[in-house]
Amino acid sequence: MAQVRNNQVILRNYVTGFPKESDMNIVESSITLNLPEGSNDVLIKNLYLSCDPYMRILMNKVEVFEGFPPFTPASPLGGFGVAKVLESGHSDYKKGDLIWGFTRWEEYSLVPSTQIFSKIEHTDVPLSYYAGILGMAGLTAYAGFFELGTPKKGENVFVSAASGAVGQLVGQFAKLSGCYVVGSAGTKEKVNLLKNKLGFDEAFNYKEEPDLNAALKRYFPEGIDIYFENVGGKTLDAVLLNLRSNSRIPVCGMVSQYNLIEPEGVKNLTNLIFKQVHMQGFLVTNYYHLYPKFLEYLLPYIREGKVVYVEDRAEGLENGPKALVGLYSGRNVGKQVVAVARE
């Protein structure tokens, strides 16, 4: 029974306002690399961890997501990740399998088999992709855009936080569907990325637009058919003034609001009535049944280079807090991943 070091990223206490690196600690613990007698759990070595905006909400004391309880102070953070099975008490998984699912921010984890969402069968693409484009972020983009956005060829699509883990995929899915696509981001570098690498028709830096309503009218003189919502606040308020009749708003996230003690109000909601808008929030957990269909759709595009993915990789678990905190100031370019270990 080998006992090894098991570094962990621990939440020090519940967070108010913007999270700081000092809200987390790197703690050295140890773990015995064998399963308890009769256990149905799975012992895994974590390889890649996903940094996601929703994790900020789990740093609050109050439960917001049903089935996603808040993080516990003095315990490791939890999140989606890619791992290798070291020992398994469940017949679906065996030693050496690669998996993605919900794990803890540590080097090794003992997890219930119900937290493993899929065994990784396709290894001709980067393994880290299963912490992003082929994991939760990718399925979120796919389900939100196709199931709720219901795109039609020739429609106008606007994506906020467009260079992020989900937004960059929504834009590419929209182009593959024959839509006109504009994205917003927070730096010149990200705007160039959207237009020159990810294939958006247009993109703009929202920080350089004193009047978002005017900016949207410039890019969408005929109005917006689908707005993929990632940020909320002032952007949502401006979008509501620029929607076409029977437009759709899949609400994936509202990252501009997560760190505010007093959330911003939205004033233009009457447009939902007059323009007969379908605005719906969703959780990716309700769409896991689409995962095989999602892989069938996306993998050929990745292999053919028709869909590309931009990752921002932090090396080492010790850089996890900095990477996670950076999400909320837009420091990352693309999908933020923490590389814990190579196989």
Disulfide bonds with the S-S distance in Angstrom:
none
